[in-house]
Amino acid sequence: MSGTAMRASQVNFENAMNQVKLLKTDPGNEVKLKLYALYKQATEGPCNAPKPGVFDFVNKAKWDAWNGLGSLPKETARQNYVDLVSSLSSSESSSQVKPGAESKQGAYEFLVVTSEDGITKIMLNRPAKKNAISTKMYQEIMLALQAAGKDDSALTVLTGNGDYYSSGNDLNNFTDIPPGGVEQKAKDSVILVRDFVSCFIDFPKPLIAVVNGPAVGISVTLLGLFDIVYASDRATFHTPFSHLGQTPEGCSSYTFPKIMGSAKAAEMLIFGKKITAGEACAQGLVTQVFPDSTFQKEVWTRLKAFSKLPPNALRISKEIIRKNEKEKLHATNADECNILQDRILSDECMNAVMGFLSKKAKL
């Protein structure tokens, strides 16, 4: 590379580093690990740091990401860094809220919440991370649901931005260890999940899932608590709990056998079988499947018609249907979370999560 080209590349690299600081949307831990690794490779060359201990989750993930680049030349790493930042900036600038909708975006970092035509739409907005639910995102969804339960809308809709509905719990949540250690982290995580699921159990209005793409983990198990689930024919449903040394949540240990029968529920919740939208519909988990090409148009036309129904009648009808189940659902949620706390601390779970994060870090 000539001296002029090298200087130009360095200028682009420095501009990209500044551009990262201006991003309004968190690109997610996977992308941040990529950026970290490329930055280290571009400035220091191949990984030369000692490998951190297995329970130093954050530094081990960083080390794995950097080490995974092997002998990639500094110039290539620099260019890859510039290209990645450029794609993030382009993606961010093209993501806009529909004109005419009342936006509450200022209150949220990882959601786009709008109210229009009697419908409050809560859209998961971490497309670069496949809408994986971070700790902050759990808290934001709870706040959005609490606000939607009290606003003037007749219906509330949950959907995803981008190709995925949600890839489930962001496993990088496990890497943020508080001063109280792993035990405190497990306890805090389980309290968060329990409170999160309770928001869905207690939600007072019709709650509709618009599943625009693949759904994984807790984004699937929660579907048993929705009143209607509409899915694109490109959606899939996957609950790989056993693969991660974990157990079902979201009240699915009760709702799934009730909805689809014990054998089909066991295939999903115990053995992690991934099912298609058509299979999910045949088993009762999904209300209706639409062709992806017409999915948004057909679903929103229907939802707008529903939203013109008398809102108090909708709420009261839901209350009657759910009334006798609420106590059972809350008890199930508490039981699942108690078990989950023990599982998070198990060697099986820790090893599985670390294995997953190590694979993701080898970029």
Secondary structure, 3 states (H helix, E strand, C coil): CCHHHHHHHHHHHHHHHHHHHHCCCCCCHHHHHHHHHHHHHHHHCCCCCCCCCCCCHHHHHHHHHHHCCCCCCHHHHHHHHHHHHHHHHHHHHHCCCCCCCEECHHHCCCEEEEEECCEEEEEECCHHHCCCECHHHHHHHHHHHHHHCCCCCCEEEEEECCCCCECCECHHHHHCCCCCHHHHHHHHHHHHHHHHHHHHHCCCCCEEEEECCCEECHHHHHHHHCCEEEEECCCEEECCCHHHCCCCCCCHHHHHHHHHCHHHHHHHHCCCCCEEHHHHHHCCCCCEEECCCCHHHHHHHHHHHHCCCCHHHHHHHHHHHHHCCHHHHHHHHHHHHHHHHHHHCCHHHHHHHHHHHHHHHCC
